[in-house]
Amino acid sequence: MSTRAGLPAEASDLIDIDALIDAYYDRKPDATIPEQRVVFGTSGHRGSSLRTSFNEDHILATTQAIVDYRTEQGLTGPVFLGRDTHGLSRPAERTAIEVLVANGVTVLADSRDSWVPTPALSHAILAHNRNLAADDPRRADGIIVTPSHNPPADGGFKYNPPHGGPADTDATNWIADRANALISAGLEFVKRTRFADIAAGVVATYDFRDAYVRDLASIIDMPAIKASGVRIGADPLGGASVEYWSLIAEVYELELTVVNPDVDPTWRFMTLDWDEKIRMDPSSPSAMASLVARRDDYDLLTGNDADADRHGIVTPDAGLMNPNHFLAVAIDYLYSHRPGWRPEAAIGKTLVSSMLTDRVAASLGRELLEVPVGFKWFVPGLIDGTVAFGGEESAGASFLRFDGTVWTSDKDGILLCLLAAEILAVTGKTPSQRYAELEAEFGASVYERVDAPATPAQKAALARLAPEAVTASALAGEPITAKLSHAPGNGAAIGGLKVTTENAWFAARPSGTEDVYKLYAESLLGGEHLRLVQREAEAVISAALAKG
């Protein structure tokens, strides 16, 4: 069966931007229909106006709910507000401004009326709050309007509290419940000032780009990159980082080219992802195909998703790196090249990230903090410096400044791309060359995530499984060393199950949106062993669900 994955988008793949925006204003959600409710996942509320899941009413209600939540928390500081390049982002940003202004909230929008990456928003919040007490009502928080790497027809709306990172469920559940109640009440309790009626100067501004870019010297060895003459090709994938990369090249005098400076809400210049959809995923070989094709033109190529919280690293010798592989290299490099970090500062990983990270951590003599899926779990440690690096297998990470203080408490794809350049500049090796050395030392990782069918009842049962439900004592020929329903790093519930052996593991978690469960698995003993792990994992899960 032929596939167009990795091939350029065609006219038939492109959305009608006018129809998308018309639907944003014209369609009215019904809060009694689950698919049309405000639902906050780990990355905020996402949906499409064409499916009546991301429309003006959603944003009016959600913004008012955020205002009400801020009041509950006693917050009186400004709200930093930014948007990415998706077609629905500007309309949603304007809607949010209408509600924030009507409620008397100080809004800090981009001074250039341009795009704002998620890490730049987190950086701004933390900079504002740096010298304020943890209970100071003057602390700032933020809203970023982005569905991240999602297809062009999608919109997203994410709240970042005063700690600068993703909001936890205590905030998001409250906001979602309040927003749905407001929609059900016909928006009666939503305050709003029409955008056209907002006087000039009422919305304050902040130069997100300048503040972020000029501070990079506090966390990345920019002089080393400049001195090395490393030739970098940076592809924003049509996202919010495009103007950031051009300023980085200018300020730090780097051999850096923005290889695709185009911004178009249809993303007509993208190659299609694995499912023949346009998706700005820098960890996907299909979505990054055009960049991989240019691997020999530069010493290093990088990609970011639409809000630049994810990274993709392309090298001449290996093409697109697996995110797990780069995380292992980043950790190995950083913990031996950052003498200002605390010796006891831990390495943060999600429990579905590669076990190579575990072995690198052990070789460095560092504590490993293994947490459930979601970057929010790294926020406290990054804030107080007890975790120097936090990373996810989905190509999202952040780390501390040279002096061991917080940089961002949300994922920063720009930062990780620059780190790849620093690694090459300082060591003379591409990150993939260094990874080959780590594999030779610790074992070759074979990693895969697949989806398996599961009914809603089975998903609910999987989410509450206890380790005792697993009766097997071995997995793929190795004794089981751990059965986990809670993360070993912080004791938080996984919402699923993880089983480990000396050289392999699997984890299973129910999908929040589809009737499937996600099966993650890894082996350090090769592809055949991984297949055996996956087959036995499915049997273990089926038996546990039948018992539970």
Residue, then its C-alpha position, 0 to 999 in steps of 0.5 A: m500500500s502506497t503512502r504519501a507520508g514524507l511527501p510535499a503537501e498538495a492543494s487537497d491537503l490544505i484547509d480553507i482559512d476563511a472557512l476556519i475563521d468563519a466557523y470560529y465565530d459562527r458555530k456555537p458549542d453545546a456543553t451537553i455534547p462531550e466533544q464540544r465541551v472545554v477540556f483541559g489536557t496537559s497542554g490546555h484546551r484543543g480542538s477545531s472550529l470546524r468540529t465546534s470544539f474550539n470556537e469563540d464561545h469556548i475562548l470567551a468562557t475559558t478566559q473568564a474562567i481563568v479570570d475567576y480562577r485568578t481571583e480565587q487565587g488572589l492574583t492581581g498581577p499582569v497576564f502575559l499573552g502570546r500566540d503562535t502561527h495557527g489560523l485560529s490563534r489570532p482570533a482567539e488571542r483577540t477574544a481573550i483580550e476582550v475578556l481580560v480588558a473587560n475584567g480590568v486585568t493588565v494584559l502584556a501582549d507582544s510589542r511587535d504584534s507577532w508570534v510568541p513561542t511557549p518558552a518565551l512566555s514562560h521566560a517572561i513570567l519567571a522574569h517578572n516574578r523573580n523577586l516576588a514572594a510565592d504568595d505575592p498577589r502581584r505575581a504574573d501568569g500567562i496564556i499561550v494560544t497554541p495547539s503546538h504541533n497539531p494540524p492547521a485546522d486546530g486551535g489551542f488555549k493553554y494557561n501557565p500559572p505564576h510558576g511559569g510551567p504547565a498548569d496542574t489539574d487543580a487549576t485546569n479542572w477548576i477552569a474547565d468546569r467553570a468554563n463549561a458552566l459559563i457556556s451552559a449559562g449562555l455566557e451570561f456571566v462573561k464580561r467582554t469589551r469589543f476589540a474594536d472599542i479597546a482604546a490604544g494603550v489599554v493593552a500593554t506590551y512586552d518584547f518577548r523576543d528581545a528579552y528571551v534572545r538576549d538572555l540566552a548567553s546565560i544558559i548556552d555557550m554562545p561564544a563557543i558556537k560562534a568561534s567554532g563556525v558551526r553551520i546551522g540550518a534552523d527550520p521553524l516549520g512555519g511556527a512562532s520561532v521564525e523571528y527568534w532564530s533570525l535575531i539569534a543569528e544577528v545578536y550572537e553572530l552565528e553561521l545560522t540560516v533560517v532555512n524556511p522563513d515562510v509562515d502560512p497558516t495552511w502550512r502548504f510547504m510541509t511534508l505530510d506526517w505518517d498519517e498523511k496529515i500536515r503536522m508540525d512535529p519535529s520528532s517525526p521523520s515524515a514531517m521533517a523529510s524536507l529537512v533530512a533531505r538537506r542534511d549534507d548542506y549544514d553541520l547541524l539542522t534543527g526543527n521546532d513545532a509551531d510554539a517551539d516547545r519541541h525540538g528536532i535534531v538532524t545531523p549529516d551522519a545520522g539524519l533525524m535523531n530519535p528524541n530519546h537518543f538526543l536526551a541521553v546525549a544532552i544529559d551526558y554533556l550538560y552534567s559534565h559541562r555545567p560546573g555551576w549546577r549543584p552536585e546533587a541536582a537530579i536528572g528528570k525523566t518521564l517513565v516512558s523515556s529511554m532507560l539509556t537515561d537511567r544508565v547515563a545517570a548512574s554513570l554520572g553518579r546523579e539521582l534520577l527523578e522518574v515521574p509520570v508523563g507530563f512536563k508539569w512534574f519537573v516544574p518544582g525542581l526546575i524552579d528551586g534548582t533541585v532538578a537541573f534537567g527535565g525531559e520527555e520522550s516526545a522531544g520536550a525538555s528544559f534545563l537550568r542556567f549556568d548558575g543553576t537557576v531556572w530558565t524556563s519551567d516549560k519545554d524549550g525547543i529553541l534551547l535544546c536546538l542551541l544545545a545541540a550546536e554547543i555540543l558540536a562546537v565544544t566536543g567536535k562531535t555531532p550529537s548522533q556521533r556521541y550517541a553512538e559512543l553511548e550505545a557502545e557503552f550502555g547498549a543499543s536502544v530499540y524503542e516504540r510506541v503503539d496503540a492497542p484497542a481498548t473499550p472505555a471500561q478497559k481504559a478505566a480499569l487500566a488507569r486504576l490497575a495495581p501492581e499486584a494485578v500482574t502475576a507474571s514473574a518474567l518478561a521476554g526471558e528476563p526476571i521482572t525487577a519492578k511493577l509500577s502503578h506510581a512513579p518512583g521519583n515522586g510517588a504520583a499515580i501513573g494512570g496505568l502500569k509500567v513493568t521493567t527488567e534489567n534490559a527492557w520495559f513496557a508501560a501502558r496508559p489509556s488514551g484520553t481521546e480515543d478508545v485505545y491504550k498507548l503501549y510504550a516499550e524499549s529493549l536494549l537487546g535488539g529489535e527481536h527482543l522488543r517484539l517479544v516484549q510487546r507481545e508479552a506486554e499485551a498478554v500481561i495487560s489483557a490478563a491483568l484487565a481480565k482479573g481487575 
